[in-house]
Amino acid sequence: MKKRKKRRRYSRPVILIAIAVFCYILYKFISLEVTYHKLAAERDKLTDELNNKKIYYEQLSSALNQAKSDDYIELLAKKYLGLINKDEKIFIIKSSEDTNN
């Protein structure tokens, strides 16, 4: 006589619950992966923005230091206000139109 191994049969509700739990775990895993990728992309974007802000800050800091120098103030006074130093000579160039009149 051969002995048959008894196969253990699971009841239908247990199998359905196991499938439901597996699907839920799979859903949670996929949603966490999607969230992770979104956050990683946002982190990269914010890192780039931070680097751009640092560069901008360095440019502003440089411009501020330059604005405090006397040479820069003198350049602006000459360019926008038409001021000159005491020892500078001014040459006025007449155009050919002025000589004809």
C-alpha distances in whole Angstrom, upper triangle without the diagonal:
4,6,9,13,15,18,21,24,27,29,32,35,34,33,37,38,37,38,42,42,41,44,46,46,46,49,51,50,52,55,55,55,58,60,60,61,64,65,65,67,70,70,71,73,75,75,77,79,80,81,83,85,85,87,89,90,91,93,95,95,97,99,100,101,103,105,106,108,112,111,109,111,114,112,111,115,116,114,114,117,119,120,122,123,126,127,125,127,126,127,127,127,129,127,129,129,131,134,134,135
4,6,9,12,15,18,21,24,27,30,33,31,30,34,35,34,35,38,39,38,40,43,42,43,46,47,47,48,51,52,52,55,57,56,58,60,62,62,64,66,66,67,70,71,71,73,76,76,77,80,81,82,83,85,86,87,90,91,92,93,96,97,98,99,101,103,104,108,108,105,107,110,109,108,111,113,110,110,113,116,117,118,119,123,123,121,123,123,123,124,123,125,123,125,126,127,130,131,132
4,6,9,12,15,18,21,24,27,30,28,28,31,32,31,32,36,36,35,38,40,40,40,43,45,44,46,49,49,49,52,54,54,55,58,59,59,61,64,64,65,67,69,69,71,73,74,75,77,79,79,81,83,84,85,87,89,89,91,93,94,95,97,99,100,102,106,105,103,105,108,106,105,109,110,108,108,111,113,114,116,117,120,121,119,121,121,121,122,121,123,122,124,124,126,128,129,130
4,6,9,12,15,18,21,23,26,25,24,28,29,28,29,32,33,32,34,37,36,37,40,41,41,43,46,46,46,49,51,51,52,55,56,56,58,61,61,62,65,66,66,68,70,71,72,74,76,76,78,80,81,82,85,86,87,88,90,91,93,94,96,97,99,103,103,100,102,105,104,103,106,108,105,105,108,110,112,113,114,118,118,116,119,118,118,119,118,120,119,121,121,122,125,126,127
4,6,9,12,16,18,21,24,22,21,25,26,24,26,29,29,29,31,34,33,34,37,38,38,40,42,43,43,46,48,48,49,52,53,53,55,57,58,59,61,63,63,65,67,68,69,71,72,73,75,77,78,79,81,83,83,85,87,88,89,91,93,94,96,100,99,97,99,102,100,99,103,104,102,102,105,107,108,110,111,114,115,113,115,115,115,116,115,117,116,118,118,120,122,123,124
4,6,9,12,15,18,21,19,19,22,23,22,24,27,27,27,29,32,31,32,35,36,36,38,41,41,42,44,46,46,48,50,51,52,54,56,56,58,60,61,62,64,66,67,68,70,71,72,74,76,77,78,80,82,82,84,86,87,88,90,92,93,95,99,99,96,98,101,99,98,102,103,101,101,104,106,107,109,110,114,114,112,115,114,114,115,114,116,115,117,117,119,121,122,123
4,6,10,12,15,18,16,15,19,20,19,20,23,24,23,26,28,28,29,32,33,33,35,37,38,38,41,43,43,45,47,48,48,51,53,53,54,57,58,59,61,63,63,65,67,68,69,71,73,73,75,77,78,79,81,83,84,85,87,88,90,92,96,95,93,95,98,96,95,98,100,97,97,100,103,104,106,107,110,111,109,111,110,111,111,111,113,111,113,113,115,118,119,119
4,6,10,13,15,13,13,16,17,16,18,21,21,21,24,26,25,27,29,31,31,33,35,36,37,39,41,41,43,45,46,47,49,51,51,53,55,56,57,59,61,61,63,65,66,67,69,71,71,73,75,76,77,79,81,82,83,85,86,88,90,94,93,91,93,96,94,93,96,98,96,95,98,101,102,104,105,108,109,107,110,109,109,110,109,111,110,112,112,113,116,117,118
4,6,9,12,10,10,13,15,14,16,19,19,19,22,24,24,25,28,29,30,31,33,35,35,38,39,40,42,44,45,46,48,50,50,52,54,55,56,58,60,60,62,64,65,66,68,70,71,72,74,76,76,78,80,81,82,84,86,87,89,93,93,90,92,95,93,92,95,97,94,94,97,100,101,103,104,108,108,107,109,108,108,109,108,110,109,111,110,112,115,116,116
4,6,8,7,7,10,11,11,13,15,16,16,19,20,21,22,25,26,27,29,30,32,33,35,36,37,39,41,42,43,45,47,47,49,51,52,53,55,57,58,59,61,62,64,66,67,68,70,72,73,74,76,77,78,80,82,83,84,87,90,90,87,89,92,91,89,93,94,92,91,94,97,98,100,101,105,106,104,106,105,106,106,106,107,106,108,108,109,112,113,113
4,6,6,7,9,10,11,13,15,16,17,19,20,22,23,25,26,27,29,31,32,34,35,37,38,40,41,42,44,46,47,48,50,52,53,54,56,57,58,60,62,63,64,66,68,68,70,72,73,74,76,78,79,80,82,83,85,87,91,91,88,89,93,91,90,93,95,92,91,94,97,98,100,102,105,106,104,107,105,106,106,106,108,106,108,108,110,113,113,113
4,5,5,6,9,10,11,12,14,15,17,18,20,21,22,24,26,27,29,30,32,33,35,36,38,39,41,42,44,45,46,48,50,51,52,54,55,57,59,60,61,63,65,66,67,69,71,71,73,75,76,77,79,81,81,83,86,89,89,86,88,91,89,87,91,92,90,89,92,95,96,98,100,103,104,102,104,103,104,104,104,105,104,106,105,107,110,111,111
4,5,5,6,9,10,10,12,14,15,16,18,20,21,22,24,26,27,28,30,31,33,34,36,37,39,40,42,43,44,47,48,49,50,53,54,55,57,58,59,61,63,64,65,67,69,69,70,73,74,75,77,79,79,81,83,87,87,84,85,89,87,85,89,90,88,87,90,93,94,96,98,101,102,101,103,101,102,102,102,104,102,104,104,105,108,109,109
4,5,5,6,9,10,11,12,14,15,17,18,20,21,23,24,26,27,29,30,31,33,35,36,37,39,41,42,43,45,47,48,49,51,52,53,55,57,58,59,61,63,63,65,67,68,69,71,73,73,75,77,78,79,82,85,86,83,84,88,86,84,88,89,87,86,89,92,93,95,96,100,101,99,101,100,101,101,101,103,102,104,103,105,108,109,109
4,5,5,6,9,10,10,12,14,15,16,18,20,21,22,24,26,27,29,30,31,33,35,36,37,39,41,42,44,45,46,48,50,51,52,54,56,57,58,60,61,62,64,66,67,68,70,72,72,74,76,77,79,81,84,84,81,83,86,85,83,87,88,86,85,88,91,92,94,95,99,100,98,100,99,100,100,100,101,100,102,101,103,106,107,107
4,5,5,6,9,10,10,12,14,15,16,18,20,21,22,24,26,27,28,30,32,33,34,36,38,39,40,42,44,45,46,48,49,50,52,54,55,56,59,60,61,63,64,65,66,69,70,71,73,74,75,77,79,83,83,80,81,85,83,81,85,86,84,83,86,89,90,92,93,97,98,96,98,97,98,98,98,99,98,100,99,101,104,105,105
4,5,5,6,9,10,10,12,14,15,16,18,20,21,22,24,26,27,28,30,32,33,34,36,37,38,41,42,43,44,47,48,49,51,52,53,55,57,58,59,61,63,63,64,67,68,69,71,73,73,75,77,81,81,78,80,83,81,80,83,85,82,81,84,87,88,90,92,95,96,95,97,96,97,97,96,98,97,99,99,100,103,104,104
4,5,5,6,9,10,11,12,14,15,17,18,20,21,23,24,26,27,29,30,32,33,35,36,37,39,41,42,43,45,46,47,49,51,52,53,55,57,57,59,61,62,63,65,67,68,69,71,72,74,76,80,80,77,79,82,80,79,82,84,81,81,84,86,88,89,91,94,95,94,96,95,96,96,95,97,96,98,98,99,102,103,103
4,5,5,6,9,10,10,12,14,15,16,18,20,21,23,24,26,27,29,30,31,33,35,36,38,39,40,42,44,45,46,48,50,51,52,54,55,56,58,60,61,62,64,66,67,68,70,71,73,75,79,78,76,77,80,79,77,81,82,79,79,82,85,86,88,89,93,94,92,94,93,94,94,93,95,94,96,95,97,100,101,101
4,5,5,6,9,10,10,12,14,15,16,18,20,21,22,24,26,27,28,30,32,33,34,36,38,39,40,42,43,44,46,48,49,50,53,54,54,57,58,59,60,63,64,65,67,68,69,71,73,77,77,74,75,79,77,75,78,80,78,77,80,83,84,86,87,91,92,90,92,91,92,92,92,93,92,94,94,95,98,99,99
4,5,5,6,9,10,11,12,14,15,16,18,20,21,22,25,26,27,28,30,32,32,35,36,37,38,41,42,43,45,47,47,49,51,52,53,55,57,57,58,61,62,63,65,67,67,69,71,75,75,72,74,77,75,74,77,79,76,76,79,81,83,85,86,90,90,89,91,90,91,91,91,93,91,94,93,95,98,99,99
4,5,5,6,9,10,11,12,14,15,17,18,20,21,23,25,26,27,29,30,31,33,35,36,37,39,41,42,43,45,46,47,50,51,52,54,56,56,58,60,61,62,64,66,67,68,71,74,74,71,73,76,74,73,76,78,75,75,78,80,82,84,85,89,89,88,90,89,90,90,89,91,90,92,92,93,96,97,97
4,5,5,6,9,10,11,12,14,15,16,18,20,21,23,24,26,27,29,30,32,33,34,36,38,39,40,42,44,45,46,48,49,50,52,54,55,56,58,60,61,62,64,65,67,69,73,73,70,71,74,73,71,74,76,73,73,76,78,80,82,83,87,88,86,88,87,88,87,87,89,88,90,89,91,94,95,95
4,5,5,6,9,10,10,12,14,15,16,18,20,21,22,24,26,27,28,30,32,33,34,36,37,38,40,42,43,44,47,48,48,51,52,53,54,56,58,58,60,62,63,65,67,71,71,68,69,73,71,69,73,74,72,71,74,77,78,80,81,85,86,84,86,85,86,86,86,88,86,89,88,90,93,94,94
4,5,5,6,9,10,11,12,14,15,16,19,20,21,22,24,26,27,29,30,31,32,35,36,37,39,41,41,43,45,46,47,49,51,52,53,55,56,57,59,61,62,63,66,69,69,66,68,71,70,68,71,73,71,70,73,76,77,79,80,84,85,83,85,84,85,85,85,87,86,88,88,89,92,93,93
4,5,5,6,9,10,11,12,14,15,17,19,20,21,23,25,26,27,29,30,31,33,35,36,38,39,40,42,44,45,46,48,50,51,52,54,55,56,58,60,61,63,65,68,68,65,67,70,68,67,70,72,69,69,72,75,76,78,79,83,84,82,84,83,83,84,83,85,84,86,86,87,90,91,91
4,5,5,6,9,10,11,12,14,16,17,18,20,21,23,24,26,27,29,30,32,33,34,36,38,39,40,42,43,44,47,48,49,50,53,54,55,57,58,59,61,63,67,67,64,65,68,67,65,68,70,67,67,70,72,74,76,77,81,82,80,82,81,82,82,81,83,82,84,84,85,88,89,89
4,6,5,6,9,10,10,12,14,15,16,18,20,21,22,24,26,27,28,30,31,32,34,36,37,38,40,42,42,44,46,47,48,50,52,52,54,56,57,59,61,65,65,62,63,67,65,63,67,68,66,65,68,71,72,74,75,79,80,78,80,79,80,80,80,82,81,83,83,84,87,88,89
4,6,5,6,9,10,10,12,14,15,16,19,20,21,23,24,26,27,29,30,31,33,35,36,37,39,40,41,43,45,46,47,49,51,52,53,55,56,58,60,64,63,61,62,66,64,62,66,68,65,65,68,70,71,73,74,78,79,77,79,78,79,79,79,81,80,82,82,83,87,88,88
4,5,5,6,9,10,11,12,14,15,17,19,20,21,23,24,26,27,29,30,32,33,35,36,38,39,40,42,44,45,46,48,50,51,52,54,55,57,59,63,62,59,61,64,62,61,64,66,63,63,66,68,70,72,73,77,78,76,78,77,77,77,77,79,78,80,80,81,84,85,85
4,5,5,6,9,10,11,12,14,16,17,18,20,21,22,24,26,27,28,30,32,33,34,36,37,38,41,42,43,44,46,48,49,51,52,53,55,57,61,61,57,59,62,61,59,62,64,61,61,64,66,68,70,71,75,76,74,76,75,76,76,76,77,76,78,78,79,82,83,84
4,5,5,6,9,10,10,12,14,15,16,18,20,21,22,24,25,26,28,30,31,32,34,36,36,38,40,41,42,44,46,47,48,50,51,53,55,59,59,56,58,61,59,58,61,63,60,60,63,65,66,68,70,73,74,72,75,74,75,75,75,77,76,78,78,79,82,83,83
4,5,5,6,9,10,10,12,14,15,17,18,20,21,23,24,25,27,29,30,31,33,35,36,37,39,40,41,43,45,46,48,49,51,52,54,58,58,55,57,60,58,57,60,62,59,59,62,64,66,67,69,72,73,71,73,72,73,73,73,75,74,76,76,77,80,81,82
4,5,5,6,9,10,11,12,14,16,17,18,20,21,23,24,26,27,29,30,32,33,34,36,38,39,40,42,44,45,47,48,49,51,53,57,56,53,55,58,56,55,58,60,57,57,60,62,64,66,67,71,71,70,71,70,71,71,71,73,71,74,74,75,78,79,79
4,5,5,6,9,10,11,12,14,15,16,18,20,21,22,24,26,27,28,30,31,32,34,36,37,38,40,42,42,44,46,47,49,51,55,54,51,53,56,54,53,56,58,55,55,58,61,62,64,65,69,70,68,70,69,70,70,70,72,71,73,73,74,77,78,78
4,5,5,6,9,10,10,12,14,15,16,18,20,21,22,24,25,27,29,30,31,33,35,36,37,39,40,41,43,45,46,47,50,53,53,50,52,55,53,52,56,57,55,54,57,60,61,63,64,68,68,67,69,68,69,69,69,71,70,73,73,74,77,78,78
4,5,5,6,9,10,11,12,14,15,17,18,20,21,23,24,26,27,29,30,32,33,35,36,38,39,40,42,44,45,47,49,52,52,49,51,54,52,51,54,55,53,53,56,58,60,61,63,66,67,65,67,66,67,67,67,69,68,70,70,71,74,75,76
4,5,5,6,9,10,11,12,14,16,17,18,20,21,22,24,26,27,28,30,32,33,34,36,37,38,40,42,43,45,47,50,50,47,49,52,50,49,52,53,51,50,53,56,57,59,61,64,65,63,65,64,65,65,65,67,66,68,68,69,72,73,74
4,5,5,6,9,10,10,12,14,15,16,18,20,21,22,24,25,26,28,30,31,32,34,36,36,38,40,41,43,45,49,48,45,47,50,49,47,51,52,50,49,52,55,56,58,59,63,64,62,64,63,64,65,65,67,66,68,68,69,72,73,74
4,5,5,6,9,10,10,12,14,15,17,18,20,21,23,24,25,27,29,30,31,33,35,36,37,39,40,42,44,48,47,44,46,49,48,46,50,51,49,49,52,54,55,57,58,62,63,61,63,62,63,63,64,66,65,67,67,68,71,73,73
4,5,5,6,9,10,11,12,14,15,17,18,20,21,23,24,26,27,29,30,32,33,34,36,38,39,41,43,46,46,43,45,48,46,44,48,49,47,46,50,52,53,55,56,60,61,59,61,60,61,61,61,63,62,64,64,65,68,69,70
4,5,5,6,8,10,10,12,14,15,16,18,20,21,22,24,26,26,28,30,31,32,34,36,37,39,41,44,44,41,43,46,44,43,46,48,45,45,48,50,51,53,55,58,59,57,59,58,59,60,60,62,61,63,63,64,67,68,69
4,5,5,6,9,10,10,12,14,15,16,18,20,21,22,24,25,26,28,30,31,33,34,35,37,39,43,43,40,42,45,43,42,45,47,45,44,47,50,51,53,54,57,58,56,59,58,59,59,60,62,61,64,64,65,68,69,69
4,5,5,6,9,10,11,12,14,15,17,18,20,21,23,24,26,27,29,30,32,33,34,36,38,42,41,38,41,43,42,41,44,46,43,43,46,49,50,51,52,56,57,55,57,56,57,57,58,60,59,61,61,63,65,67,67
4,5,5,6,9,10,11,12,14,16,16,18,20,21,22,24,26,27,28,30,32,33,35,37,40,40,37,39,42,40,38,42,43,41,40,44,46,47,49,50,54,55,53,55,54,55,55,55,57,56,59,59,60,63,64,64
4,5,5,6,9,10,10,12,14,15,16,18,20,21,22,24,25,26,28,30,31,33,35,38,38,35,37,40,38,37,40,42,40,39,42,45,46,48,49,53,53,52,54,53,54,55,55,57,56,59,59,60,63,64,65
4,5,5,6,9,10,11,12,14,15,17,19,20,21,23,24,25,27,29,30,32,34,37,37,34,36,39,38,37,40,42,39,39,42,45,46,47,48,52,52,51,53,52,54,54,55,57,56,59,59,60,63,64,65
4,5,5,6,9,10,11,12,14,15,17,18,20,21,23,24,26,27,28,31,32,36,35,32,34,37,35,34,38,39,37,37,40,42,43,45,46,50,50,49,51,50,51,51,51,54,53,56,56,57,60,61,62
4,5,5,6,9,10,10,12,14,15,16,18,20,21,22,24,25,26,29,31,34,34,31,32,35,34,32,36,37,35,35,38,40,41,43,44,48,49,47,49,48,49,50,50,52,52,55,54,55,58,60,60
4,5,5,6,9,10,10,12,14,15,16,18,20,21,22,24,25,27,29,33,32,30,31,35,33,32,35,37,35,35,38,40,41,43,44,47,48,46,49,48,50,50,51,53,53,56,56,56,59,61,61
4,5,5,6,9,10,11,12,14,15,17,18,20,21,23,24,26,28,31,31,28,30,33,32,31,34,36,34,34,37,39,40,41,42,46,46,45,47,46,48,48,49,51,51,54,54,55,58,59,60
4,5,5,6,9,10,11,12,14,15,17,18,20,21,22,25,26,30,29,26,28,31,29,28,32,33,31,31,34,36,37,39,40,44,44,42,45,44,45,46,46,48,48,51,51,51,54,56,56
4,5,5,6,9,10,10,12,14,15,16,18,20,21,22,25,28,28,25,27,30,28,27,30,32,30,30,33,35,36,38,39,42,43,42,44,43,45,45,46,48,48,51,51,52,55,56,57
4,5,5,6,9,10,10,12,14,15,16,18,20,21,23,27,27,24,26,29,28,27,30,32,30,30,33,36,36,37,38,42,42,41,43,43,45,45,46,49,49,52,52,52,55,57,57
4,5,5,6,9,10,11,12,14,15,16,18,20,22,25,24,22,24,27,25,25,28,30,28,28,31,33,34,35,36,39,40,38,41,40,42,43,43,46,45,49,49,49,52,54,54
4,5,5,6,9,10,10,12,14,15,16,19,20,24,23,20,22,25,23,22,26,28,25,26,28,31,31,33,34,38,38,37,39,38,40,41,41,44,44,47,47,47,50,52,52
4,5,5,6,8,10,10,12,14,15,17,19,22,22,20,21,25,24,22,26,28,26,26,29,31,31,33,34,37,38,37,39,39,41,42,43,45,45,49,49,49,52,54,54
4,5,5,6,9,10,11,12,14,16,17,21,21,18,20,23,22,22,25,27,25,26,28,30,31,32,32,36,36,35,38,37,39,40,41,44,44,48,48,48,51,53,53
4,5,5,6,9,10,10,12,14,16,19,18,16,18,21,19,19,22,24,22,23,25,27,28,29,30,33,34,32,35,34,36,37,38,41,41,44,44,44,47,49,50
4,5,5,6,9,10,10,12,15,18,18,15,16,20,19,17,21,23,21,21,24,26,26,28,29,32,33,32,34,34,36,37,38,41,41,44,44,44,47,49,49
4,5,5,6,9,10,11,13,17,17,15,16,20,19,18,21,24,23,23,25,27,27,28,28,32,33,32,35,35,37,38,39,42,43,46,47,46,49,51,51
4,5,5,6,9,10,11,15,14,12,15,18,17,17,20,21,20,21,24,25,25,26,26,30,30,29,32,32,34,35,37,40,40,44,44,44,46,49,49
4,5,5,6,9,10,13,13,10,12,15,14,13,17,18,17,18,20,22,22,23,24,27,28,27,30,29,31,33,34,37,37,41,41,41,43,46,46
4,5,5,6,9,12,13,11,12,15,15,14,17,19,19,19,20,23,22,23,24,27,28,28,31,30,33,34,36,39,39,43,43,43,45,48,48
4,5,5,7,11,12,10,11,15,15,15,17,19,19,20,22,23,22,23,23,26,27,27,30,30,32,34,36,39,40,43,44,43,46,49,49
4,5,5,9,9,6,9,12,11,12,14,16,16,17,19,20,20,20,20,24,24,23,26,27,29,30,32,35,36,40,40,40,42,45,45
4,6,8,9,6,7,10,10,10,12,14,14,15,16,18,17,19,19,22,24,23,26,26,28,29,31,34,35,39,39,39,41,44,44
4,7,9,7,8,11,12,12,13,16,17,17,18,20,18,19,19,22,23,23,26,27,30,31,33,36,38,41,42,41,43,46,46
4,5,6,7,9,10,11,13,15,16,17,18,19,17,17,16,19,20,20,23,24,27,29,31,34,36,40,40,39,41,44,44
4,5,5,6,9,10,10,12,14,15,15,16,14,14,13,16,17,17,20,21,24,26,29,32,34,37,38,37,39,42,42
4,5,5,6,9,10,11,12,14,15,15,13,13,12,15,16,15,18,19,22,24,26,29,31,35,36,34,36,40,40
4,5,5,6,9,10,10,12,13,14,13,14,14,18,18,17,20,20,23,24,26,29,31,34,35,34,36,39,39
4,5,5,6,9,10,11,11,12,11,12,12,16,17,17,19,20,22,24,26,29,31,34,35,33,36,39,38
4,5,5,6,9,10,10,10,8,9,9,13,14,13,16,16,19,21,23,26,28,32,32,31,33,36,36
4,5,5,6,9,10,10,9,10,11,15,15,14,16,16,18,19,21,24,26,29,30,29,31,34,34
4,5,5,6,7,9,9,11,13,16,18,16,18,17,20,20,22,25,26,30,30,29,32,34,34
4,6,6,5,6,6,8,10,14,15,14,16,15,18,19,21,24,25,29,29,28,30,33,33
4,6,6,5,5,6,9,13,14,11,13,12,14,15,18,20,22,26,26,25,27,30,30
4,6,6,8,10,13,16,17,15,16,14,16,16,18,20,21,25,25,24,27,30,29
4,6,8,11,14,18,19,17,18,16,18,18,20,22,23,26,26,25,28,30,30
4,6,9,12,15,17,15,17,15,17,17,19,21,23,27,26,25,28,30,29
4,7,10,13,15,12,13,11,13,13,16,18,20,24,24,22,24,27,26
4,7,10,12,10,12,11,14,15,18,20,23,26,26,24,27,30,29
4,7,8,7,9,9,12,14,17,20,22,26,27,25,26,30,29
4,6,5,9,10,14,16,19,22,25,29,30,27,29,33,32
4,6,8,11,14,17,20,23,26,30,31,28,29,33,32
4,7,10,13,16,19,23,26,29,30,28,29,32,32
4,7,10,13,16,19,22,26,27,25,26,29,29
4,7,10,13,16,19,22,24,22,22,26,26
4,6,10,13,16,19,21,18,19,23,23
4,6,10,13,16,17,15,16,20,20
4,6,10,13,14,12,13,17,17
4,6,10,11,10,11,14,15
4,7,8,6,7,11,11
4,5,5,7,9,11
4,5,5,6,9
4,5,5,7
4,6,6
4,6
4
